[in-house]
Amino acid sequence: MIYKTELSNDFQTIIPPEIRNKFKISPGDQIEWIISNNGVKLKFRKKVSIDEVFGIIDSESDAVELKRKVQRGDKF
């Protein structure tokens, strides 16, 4: 399925509701723009709070690296 949107004068656009619903996108989420030779790929990332990751960190973990993994959406 192809969806088209228009850019505003401020270079903003609206994500179609079908895409928002399918990927559970909500305000505050981030979009990664991945450039390739064939075009651009978008990746949606949830904004994660420390409360959401609390309890998955053990005492031997590197907190900075864990935060990076969470921000990238990596599994651990």
Order of alpha helices (4+ residues) and beta strands (2+ residues): alpha-beta-beta-alpha-alpha
